[in-house]
Amino acid sequence: MKLFSEHPSITDCLALVLVVVAFVATAFIGERIFEGIPHIEDEIAYVWQAEAIAGGNLLLPTPECPKCFLVPFVVDANGWRSSKYPPAWPVVLSFGILIGKRSLLPPFLASLTTWFIYRLGKKILNGPTALTGTFLTITSPFFLMNASSLLSHSWCLLLSLFLALSWLDSFDEKSSIPRWIPMSVAALSIGLMSLTRPLTALGVTFPFFIHGIILLFKHKKQEKIRVLLIGTIAGLISMLFFVWQFAVTGNPFTNPYTLWWPYDRIGFGPGVGLQENGFSLYAGWVNTRFNLWVGWHDFLGWPFISWLFLPFGLLAIRHNRRAWLISSIFPSLIFAYLFYWIGAWLLGPRYYYESIYCLTLLTAAGIHWLAGKFSKSFLPALRWAATTVLVSLLVATNIFIYTPIRLGSLYGLYGARRAQLEPFLTPEAKDLTPALIIVHPQEDWIEYGTLLELSNPYHNTPFVFIYNRGEENNQQVIRKFPERSVFHYYPDEPYRFYTAPRPQADP
C-alpha cells in the first residue's frame, strides 16, 4: 500500500492540495462551530475514557455517589467505572490529550483520509476520477461535520480505507509491495474496527468476507493462504473485544451498552429498543428510509439529489470488479444498521459514514462517464459542457448555500458553548481553587456536562464538578475532598459562586 507513487503526477500534486484544504477546513469547523469541546453524549464519554487511558488506566474505581459524578455513557459495574464504548478510539484520542493537541487530531485524521480516498480512487478507477471524488469528499457537509467532531467515525473511516487498499494489494499479483505488509494492514484494520465500532466492522468487512470465500473455492493456493492468514489474525485481534467486555462487566458476553440502557441491543423483538413491542424489521426499514432521506441531502450537499450521478457511476464501473467490491461497502453498512433500533441524522446518517468514499468515488465515476471526453464535435462537446455546468452549479450550491447553513445549525449544539467555561477561567475563580463545585443545572444536564471539559476522571484538576443530588449525597462527596473549598454554582448566575445553596425564591 504505497503512500506516494514513484513519479507524482499532476493529479497527485492537486490531491495533496486537497489534503491541506481538508486539514484547514476541518480545523476551522472544529474551532469555530464545535469550539473544540464535546457536544454529544458520545463525545463526552470518549473524552472521559481517553483521559483515563492517558493517565494509564482503562478502568477507574467507582466514585462515592456515582450519580453525583454523572458522565453520560460512562457505566459502573463491580466497583469499577468505564465508558460503555470499546477502547480503540479512546486510545487514539488519548495520544492527542497526552501531547496537548486533542483539537488537532480530527483534522489530522481528515487529511489522512483525504489522501487515502484519492489513492483508493486512483487504484480502482483513474487519477482524474479519483481527484474528482476526493474533491467531492472534502466539500461534502457529511464529511465536514463528522470529520470535525470527536466521535469515533473518523478513525473508523480511516481503518475502512486501510482495509480496502490493503485487501486489494494483498491479491494484486502486479503489486511490488511485499505481500506480508498489506496482509498485516488488512488484518489489523479489521481487528481495530472491531474494537472501535463492532457493528460497523461487520458491515464494512462483509463484502471482503464474501470475496474471501470466493477465493477459497478457487485453485490458487497462495490466495487461499492469504485469505486464511488475514482472517485468522483479524479474528484473534477481534477477540480482544470480549476481553474488554469481561474487564468492564465481569462477563465477556455482556455488552456495556446495556448497563446504561438495558434495551440498547442489536436485533429485533421485545426488550430491544424503545419501540412498542420492541424493535421490528419494519421499524428498521423506517429508520433506514429516514437515514437515507437525510443522506440524499447531506452526502454531497445537493438537496434531495446527492444520489443523482450514482446510476451513471454504476454504468461506468460495470466491468470493474474491484470497483464493485469497494462500492458494495455502502449497501453492506446500510444492511448492518437495519438491525439497530436507533437512527442517525444529527450529523447526517453517520452510521454510514465509513463508506462515504464509495459514494463520492462512484459519483465521480458517474460524472466522468456522463461528461465523456471533451471534443470539438458538437454533440460530445454539448454533453461535456452540460455535465460540467450542472456539476458546477450543484457544487456551488453546496459550498455557498447548503454547507454554511448546515454547519451553522450545529453551533452551540445541545446548548454546549465554550462561553460556559469562561466563569471558571477568570483570575477571581482561579483564586478559589482547589475547589469542589456543586452544579445546580437550571434547564438541562448539558449545563453541567459542558463543565466537565475543565475536569478529568482523576479529580486532580483545579475544579472538580459534581451534579447536585441533594444535601445528603452532596455531603457524602464533600467528605471525600476535605482539601477543597466547596461552592455551589448556578448556570443562570455564571460568575457567582455560592458557599451554600442559593435560597429558593418564594413561589
C-alpha distance (Angstrom), angle and dihedral (degrees) to the residues before:
residue distance angle dihedral
M1 . . .
K2 3.81 . .
L3 3.77 120.4 .
F4 3.80 93.0 -158.2
S5 3.77 133.3 13.1
E6 3.78 118.0 -117.3
H7 3.82 92.1 -113.4
P8 3.83 109.8 34.1
S9 3.79 112.6 -141.3
I10 3.79 128.3 -149.4
T11 3.80 89.0 -96.8
D12 3.81 89.7 53.0
C13 3.80 90.3 54.1
L14 3.81 92.2 46.7
A15 3.81 89.5 48.2
L16 3.81 89.1 55.8
V17 3.80 88.3 53.7
L18 3.81 88.3 54.1
V19 3.81 88.9 50.4
V20 3.80 89.5 57.8
V21 3.80 91.3 45.2
A22 3.82 90.2 51.7
F23 3.81 90.9 52.0
V24 3.81 93.8 48.2
A25 3.81 94.3 43.5
T26 3.81 96.0 49.5
A27 3.81 92.2 42.5
F28 3.82 89.0 52.1
I29 3.82 92.8 48.0
G30 3.80 91.8 45.2
E31 3.81 90.5 53.2
R32 3.81 102.4 36.0
I33 3.81 102.4 32.7
F34 3.82 104.1 26.4
E35 3.83 93.5 24.9
G36 3.78 91.3 -142.7
I37 3.81 93.5 -75.8
P38 3.81 134.1 106.3
H39 3.79 117.4 -97.1
I40 3.79 104.8 169.6
E41 3.80 123.5 64.8
D42 3.80 89.5 -119.5
E43 3.80 91.2 57.4
I44 3.80 92.7 50.1
A45 3.81 90.3 51.6
Y46 3.81 92.1 47.8
V47 3.80 91.8 50.6
W48 3.81 91.8 47.5
Q49 3.81 91.4 51.8
A50 3.80 92.4 44.2
E51 3.81 90.8 52.8
A52 3.80 90.1 49.4
I53 3.81 90.0 51.0
A54 3.81 91.4 45.8
G55 3.79 85.8 57.9
G56 3.80 91.0 52.3
N57 3.82 102.2 -99.4
L58 3.78 135.5 103.9
L59 3.83 91.7 -171.4
L60 3.78 130.8 31.6
P61 3.81 129.5 -164.3
T62 3.78 114.0 -90.7
P63 3.83 106.9 -101.8
E64 3.77 126.7 -125.4
C65 3.80 107.8 -82.4
P66 3.82 97.1 10.5
K67 3.81 91.9 -160.4
C68 3.80 89.5 57.6
F69 3.80 88.5 59.8
L70 3.78 93.0 49.0
V71 3.80 114.7 177.3
P72 3.81 114.0 170.1
F73 3.80 113.9 -114.5
V74 3.80 92.0 5.7
V75 3.81 107.9 122.7
D76 3.79 136.9 -161.3
A77 3.81 124.9 -142.2
N78 3.79 133.0 160.2
G79 3.80 92.2 -5.7
W80 3.81 94.6 -51.9
R81 3.78 133.2 105.0
S82 3.81 127.6 -147.2
S83 3.77 141.9 147.2
K84 3.79 114.2 -89.3
Y85 3.80 89.2 -129.6
P86 3.82 124.9 92.4
P87 3.81 113.5 -97.6
A88 3.82 106.8 -118.4
W89 3.82 98.6 87.7
P90 3.83 94.4 42.1
V91 3.82 88.1 52.5
V92 3.81 90.4 54.2
L93 3.80 91.1 44.1
S94 3.79 90.3 50.6
F95 3.81 90.2 65.0
G96 3.79 89.4 59.6
I97 3.80 89.2 50.0
L98 3.81 93.5 48.3
I99 3.81 92.8 54.8
G100 3.81 93.0 40.6
K101 3.82 93.8 -116.7
R102 3.79 103.4 105.0
S103 3.80 92.4 137.8
L104 3.82 91.6 57.6
L105 3.79 95.4 54.3
P106 3.84 96.3 80.0
P107 3.85 92.9 49.6
F108 3.80 89.8 46.9
L109 3.81 90.9 53.1
A110 3.82 89.8 44.8
S111 3.80 91.5 55.1
L112 3.80 92.3 48.1
T113 3.80 89.7 48.3
T114 3.79 91.1 51.3
W115 3.79 92.4 53.8
F116 3.79 95.1 46.8
I117 3.81 92.6 47.6
Y118 3.77 86.7 56.5
R119 3.82 91.9 47.2
L120 3.80 91.1 49.4
G121 3.80 92.3 47.6
K122 3.77 91.0 50.0
K123 3.80 90.8 49.8
I124 3.81 96.9 51.2
L125 3.83 99.8 28.6
N126 3.81 124.4 8.3
G127 3.79 140.6 -76.8
P128 3.83 100.7 -90.1
T129 3.81 93.1 44.6
A130 3.81 90.8 46.5
L131 3.79 89.9 51.3
T132 3.80 91.7 50.4
G133 3.81 90.6 49.2
T134 3.80 91.1 49.1
F135 3.80 91.0 50.1
L136 3.81 90.5 50.1
T137 3.81 88.6 50.8
I138 3.80 97.3 53.8
T139 3.81 91.8 45.5
S140 3.81 91.8 48.7
P141 3.81 112.0 110.7
F142 3.81 86.6 -150.4
F143 3.79 89.7 59.6
L144 3.80 95.3 41.2
M145 3.81 94.5 50.1
N146 3.77 96.4 49.1
A147 3.80 97.5 35.5
S148 3.82 90.1 55.9
S149 3.81 95.7 50.6
L150 3.79 132.3 84.7
L151 3.80 92.7 -119.3
S152 3.80 122.1 120.2
H153 3.81 95.5 -114.0
S154 3.82 96.0 91.2
W155 3.78 91.9 55.9
C156 3.79 92.0 44.3
L157 3.82 91.4 49.1
L158 3.79 89.8 54.6
L159 3.81 90.2 50.9
S160 3.81 89.3 48.8
L161 3.81 89.3 54.7
F162 3.80 91.9 46.4
L163 3.79 89.3 53.3
A164 3.80 93.5 48.6
L165 3.80 94.3 48.9
S166 3.79 97.0 40.9
W167 3.82 93.6 45.8
L168 3.79 90.8 54.4
D169 3.80 91.1 47.5
S170 3.80 91.5 47.7
F171 3.81 90.6 62.7
D172 3.79 100.4 31.2
E173 3.79 106.7 108.5
K174 3.81 90.7 -166.1
S175 3.81 93.1 57.9
S176 3.81 115.7 111.8
I177 3.80 93.1 -158.6
P178 3.83 115.1 110.2
R179 3.78 103.6 -98.9
W180 3.80 96.1 -127.9
I181 3.82 91.9 63.6
P182 3.83 99.5 62.6
M183 3.81 90.6 36.4
S184 3.80 90.7 55.4
V185 3.80 91.7 46.0
A186 3.81 91.7 49.8
A187 3.80 93.2 50.2
L188 3.80 93.2 44.3
S189 3.81 91.6 48.1
I190 3.80 92.3 53.6
G191 3.80 91.7 46.2
L192 3.81 94.8 48.3
M193 3.80 91.7 46.4
S194 3.80 87.9 54.5
L195 3.80 88.3 53.4
T196 3.81 91.2 48.5
R197 3.80 109.5 38.1
P198 3.83 109.9 -4.0
L199 3.81 97.7 -171.4
T200 3.80 90.4 47.2
A201 3.79 88.7 50.0
L202 3.81 89.6 55.8
G203 3.79 91.9 49.2
V204 3.81 95.5 46.8
T205 3.80 94.7 42.5
F206 3.80 98.3 45.6
P207 3.85 96.8 83.7
F208 3.80 89.9 50.3
F209 3.80 90.0 47.3
I210 3.81 89.6 55.3
H211 3.79 90.5 46.5
G212 3.80 89.5 49.7
I213 3.82 91.2 52.4
I214 3.80 89.4 52.0
L215 3.81 91.0 50.6
L216 3.80 90.9 50.8
F217 3.81 89.6 60.2
K218 3.77 92.6 52.4
H219 3.79 123.6 88.9
K220 3.80 99.4 -116.7
K221 3.78 104.8 110.4
Q222 3.82 94.6 -165.8
E223 3.79 92.0 55.6
K224 3.81 91.0 50.4
I225 3.79 90.4 52.3
R226 3.80 91.7 49.4
V227 3.79 92.5 50.6
L228 3.81 92.3 49.1
L229 3.80 93.6 46.4
I230 3.80 93.5 49.2
G231 3.80 91.0 46.5
T232 3.80 94.2 47.1
I233 3.80 95.7 48.5
A234 3.81 92.4 43.2
G235 3.80 90.0 49.2
L236 3.80 93.1 50.9
I237 3.80 92.2 50.5
S238 3.81 91.2 45.8
M239 3.82 90.0 54.1
L240 3.81 87.0 70.1
F241 3.80 85.1 75.8
F242 3.81 88.7 73.0
V243 3.80 90.9 45.9
W244 3.79 87.9 55.1
Q245 3.82 91.9 48.7
F246 3.80 89.5 51.0
A247 3.81 90.9 50.4
V248 3.81 92.4 50.8
T249 3.82 102.0 37.6
G250 3.81 106.3 17.0
N251 3.81 89.5 -117.8
P252 3.83 122.4 82.2
F253 3.81 90.5 -147.8
T254 3.81 98.8 48.3
N255 3.79 112.1 98.9
P256 3.84 110.8 -141.2
Y257 3.80 87.9 -141.1
T258 3.80 87.8 74.9
L259 3.81 91.3 56.6
W260 3.78 88.7 67.8
W261 3.81 98.8 34.2
P262 3.83 114.5 11.6
Y263 3.80 89.4 -156.8
D264 3.83 94.1 54.5
R265 3.78 96.4 108.3
I266 3.79 138.7 122.2
G267 3.76 119.7 -107.7
F268 3.79 139.3 37.2
G269 3.77 137.6 -66.9
P270 3.83 140.6 56.1
G271 3.79 115.4 -21.1
V272 3.80 93.3 26.4
G273 3.80 116.1 109.1
L274 3.78 129.2 -22.9
Q275 3.79 97.6 -76.7
E276 3.78 117.7 117.7
N277 3.82 109.0 -91.9
G278 3.80 89.1 9.0
F279 3.76 133.8 -76.5
S280 3.80 116.1 -38.2
L281 3.77 138.3 -170.2
Y282 3.79 89.0 -108.4
A283 3.81 91.2 53.4
G284 3.80 88.0 49.8
W285 3.79 89.8 53.2
V286 3.82 90.7 50.0
N287 3.81 90.0 51.0
T288 3.79 91.4 48.8
R289 3.80 93.8 49.7
F290 3.80 90.8 50.0
N291 3.80 92.7 46.4
L292 3.79 90.7 52.1
W293 3.81 92.5 45.3
V294 3.80 88.3 56.9
G295 3.79 89.8 43.4
W296 3.79 94.6 54.7
H297 3.80 84.8 63.3
D298 3.80 101.2 37.9
F299 3.80 104.0 35.2
L300 3.80 93.2 77.2
G301 3.79 102.5 -3.1
W302 3.80 90.8 -110.0
P303 3.83 101.5 130.5
F304 3.81 111.2 -122.0
I305 3.82 93.7 -15.6
S306 3.81 109.6 67.1
W307 3.82 83.8 122.6
L308 3.82 93.1 58.7
F309 3.81 100.0 111.0
L310 3.80 98.1 32.6
P311 3.85 94.7 94.1
F312 3.80 89.6 53.1
G313 3.79 89.0 46.9
L314 3.79 89.5 56.7
L315 3.77 89.1 52.0
A316 3.80 90.1 49.5
I317 3.82 93.6 54.1
R318 3.81 97.4 37.4
H319 3.80 92.0 118.7
N320 3.82 96.3 33.8
R321 3.81 109.3 97.4
R322 3.80 95.3 -177.7
A323 3.80 91.4 52.3
W324 3.81 90.3 49.6
L325 3.80 90.3 51.7
I326 3.79 92.6 52.1
S327 3.82 94.7 41.6
S328 3.81 91.0 53.7
I329 3.82 90.2 69.3
F330 3.81 90.1 79.3
P331 3.83 97.7 57.7
S332 3.80 89.0 39.2
L333 3.82 90.8 58.8
I334 3.79 90.7 46.0
F335 3.79 89.3 54.1
A336 3.82 93.2 46.5
Y337 3.81 92.8 54.2
L338 3.77 91.8 47.3
F339 3.82 82.8 83.7
Y340 3.83 95.6 55.9
W341 3.78 118.1 89.7
I342 3.78 100.6 -141.1
G343 3.79 128.4 64.2
A344 3.79 128.9 -145.5
W345 3.78 127.5 -134.6
L346 3.81 110.1 132.4
L347 3.83 93.0 90.2
G348 3.76 92.1 19.4
P349 3.82 121.0 -84.5
R350 3.79 89.9 -37.7
Y351 3.80 94.3 175.4
Y352 3.81 85.6 74.0
Y353 3.80 94.4 45.9
E354 3.80 95.0 104.5
S355 3.81 88.7 67.3
I356 3.81 98.3 48.8
Y357 3.80 91.1 115.2
C358 3.80 89.6 60.5
L359 3.80 88.9 61.1
T360 3.79 98.6 41.8
L361 3.81 95.7 44.8
L362 3.80 92.6 43.9
T363 3.81 89.9 48.4
A364 3.80 89.6 49.7
A365 3.81 90.2 50.5
G366 3.81 89.2 51.3
I367 3.81 92.3 49.5
H368 3.79 92.9 50.9
W369 3.81 92.5 44.6
L370 3.79 92.2 49.6
A371 3.79 94.2 44.9
G372 3.79 93.9 47.3
K373 3.78 120.2 -171.2
F374 3.77 120.8 -36.6
S375 3.79 110.5 -103.7
K376 3.80 137.7 169.0
S377 3.80 89.3 -128.6
F378 3.79 111.4 106.3
L379 3.81 103.2 -120.8
P380 3.84 97.3 41.1
A381 3.82 89.8 45.6
L382 3.81 90.8 49.1
R383 3.79 91.0 49.1
W384 3.80 91.6 49.5
A385 3.81 93.6 45.7
A386 3.82 94.9 46.3
T387 3.81 92.5 50.4
T388 3.80 91.8 45.8
V389 3.82 92.9 50.1
L390 3.80 92.5 46.6
V391 3.82 93.5 49.2
S392 3.81 91.3 45.0
L393 3.81 91.3 52.6
L394 3.81 92.2 48.0
V395 3.81 93.0 48.0
A396 3.81 92.0 46.2
T397 3.82 90.8 49.7
N398 3.78 89.2 52.5
I399 3.81 97.4 45.4
F400 3.79 98.2 42.7
I401 3.81 102.9 31.0
Y402 3.80 118.3 11.8
T403 3.81 102.1 40.0
P404 3.85 96.2 45.3
I405 3.81 90.1 50.6
R406 3.80 93.5 44.0
L407 3.79 94.3 48.0
G408 3.79 92.5 42.3
S409 3.80 89.6 57.4
L410 3.80 88.8 61.9
Y411 3.81 96.6 57.8
G412 3.79 108.9 114.9
L413 3.80 90.4 7.6
Y414 3.82 110.6 -164.1
G415 3.80 87.8 -0.4
A416 3.82 95.1 -68.5
R417 3.82 112.7 142.5
R418 3.77 133.4 162.3
A419 3.81 88.2 -127.0
Q420 3.81 87.3 73.4
L421 3.81 88.5 68.8
E422 3.80 95.4 52.8
P423 3.84 96.9 85.7
F424 3.81 87.6 64.2
L425 3.79 94.6 48.9
T426 3.79 97.8 61.2
P427 3.83 120.6 106.0
E428 3.81 89.1 -116.3
A429 3.82 91.9 55.6
K430 3.79 92.8 46.1
D431 3.81 89.2 54.7
L432 3.82 88.0 63.2
T433 3.80 94.0 60.3
P434 2.93 140.5 150.3
A435 3.77 84.9 49.9
L436 3.78 140.4 161.6
I437 3.80 108.8 -144.0
I438 3.78 119.3 -157.6
V439 3.79 105.2 -157.2
H440 3.80 119.3 -150.4
P441 3.84 104.5 -164.8
Q442 3.78 112.8 -150.0
E443 3.79 101.6 -166.4
D444 3.80 113.8 4.4
W445 3.80 141.5 -0.7
I446 3.83 90.2 -108.3
E447 3.81 88.1 76.8
Y448 3.79 85.0 67.8
G449 3.81 96.9 31.8
T450 3.81 93.9 58.2
L451 3.81 90.5 56.2
L452 3.81 90.2 60.2
E453 3.80 85.2 80.1
L454 3.81 86.2 78.3
S455 3.80 94.3 50.2
N456 3.81 136.8 53.1
P457 3.82 139.0 -151.8
Y458 3.82 91.9 -94.6
H459 3.81 94.6 59.0
N460 3.80 92.1 -136.8
T461 3.80 97.7 120.2
P462 3.84 123.4 107.3
F463 3.79 89.5 -100.5
V464 3.80 126.1 39.7
F465 3.80 114.8 -169.9
I466 3.77 128.4 -154.9
Y467 3.76 131.1 -179.1
N468 3.80 112.7 -115.4
R469 3.81 108.4 -106.1
G470 3.79 100.4 165.8
E471 3.78 132.7 -75.0
E472 3.81 97.7 -72.2
N473 3.80 95.0 51.5
N474 3.79 92.4 40.7
Q475 3.80 91.3 54.0
Q476 3.79 90.2 50.1
V477 3.80 88.8 60.1
I478 3.80 94.9 40.7
R479 3.80 90.5 58.5
K480 3.81 88.6 58.6
F481 3.81 91.9 57.3
P482 3.83 104.8 46.6
E483 3.82 92.0 153.6
R484 3.81 93.6 59.5
S485 3.77 129.7 83.4
V486 3.79 111.7 -124.0
F487 3.78 123.4 -132.9
H488 3.78 135.5 171.7
Y489 3.78 116.3 -135.4
Y490 3.80 127.8 -160.9
P491 3.83 115.4 -169.5
D492 3.81 92.2 -145.4
E493 3.84 87.3 63.7
P494 3.80 98.1 41.9
Y495 3.81 100.3 174.8
R496 3.78 98.4 43.2
F497 3.80 125.4 89.2
Y498 3.79 118.6 -164.5
T499 3.79 122.1 -152.1
A500 3.81 88.9 -154.2
P501 3.80 133.0 24.8
R502 3.79 112.1 -70.1
P503 3.78 113.7 -102.7
Q504 3.76 110.6 -104.1
A505 3.78 116.6 -117.6
D506 3.79 117.0 -114.5
P507 3.81 112.0 -98.6
